[in-house]
Amino acid sequence: MCLISICIPAYKRTEFLGRLLNSLVIQDFKDFEAVITDDSPDDSIQRFCAAYADLLPIHYHKNPGQLGTPENWNEAVRQANGKWIKIMHDDDWFSGPASLTRFANAIKQNPDCAFIFSAYSNYFFDRSESQKVKLSSWWFSRLEKSPLVLFSTNLIGPPSVVIFKKSASCEFDPRLKWLVDIDFYIRLQAHLKPVYIKEHLVNVGISEEQVTASCFREPNVEIPESFHLLSKLGPSPFRNPFFYDGWWRLLRNLNIRSLDQIREAGYQGEVHPIISRMISCQRAIPKSLLKIGPVSKSLMFLSYLINS
């Protein structure tokens, strides 16, 4: 059994996969396996991986049928033999040869931890530019206090920046696409305190082809998923001001001004009374004012004080 399983859910894009595998070849840390679960309709990934057979400890698995996102992620985790799981999407890659060493050191230095994430860089393929993303100590303290802050702002980042100890409960919810990582992080942190590595260890590829890009500002995706996540939380999540702010901005950004729009977006269940009051409040405010950030934030906070 190795220490780390690099779980790579792959789908057709060999040019991206090659960059990731090349970043694995040069890693200083060697106690790992590369688990590749192939969701492609052809054998292009399998043939591509064969070229790395002498360079990497690859465990290749062809899915018998297309699983889709995120079930292909779960299959990679199920196929893994390592004590720790490092999901890596095929369009992401390690920033340098010491990246895995830094994750392994964090594991050894925090024996009671089961959830670690690092700083990272977003790389925008369309303009060949990168942007470093680093979490401030203030925001990390908010995250430590409550993972509900993640519904307002994803302070952690995509799954490729996270490493976690393998357990029977570490599966991604296949009913989610837009909020799948947020839901997973909230569940991970329910009983675990995260460890943060301030170094930029992962490059995250950003393109319009990604699932998250196709879900952005789509009411029929964001609304049902947000209610699904809400149903999994405790009785009073709206007491957290960041969670409240996340719902306020969701309704504002999607221009939800009636319960009928909630139904039209595909959610037919019970609507929390606080959400109903938020909708009523925003309906009484001119849209032009809600588009002004400081004004919207002030109105949100006033609404929070009244409703929470």
Beta strands, then each sheet from edge to edge (+ up, - down):
strand 1: 4-10
strand 2: 32-38
strand 3: 58-62
strand 4: 84-87
strand 5: 92-94
strand 6: 115-124
strand 7: 129-133
strand 8: 162-165
strand 9: 195-206
sheet 1: 3+ 2+ 1+ 4+ 8- 6+ 7-
sheet 2: 3+ 2+ 1+ 4+ 8- 6+ 9+ 5-
end
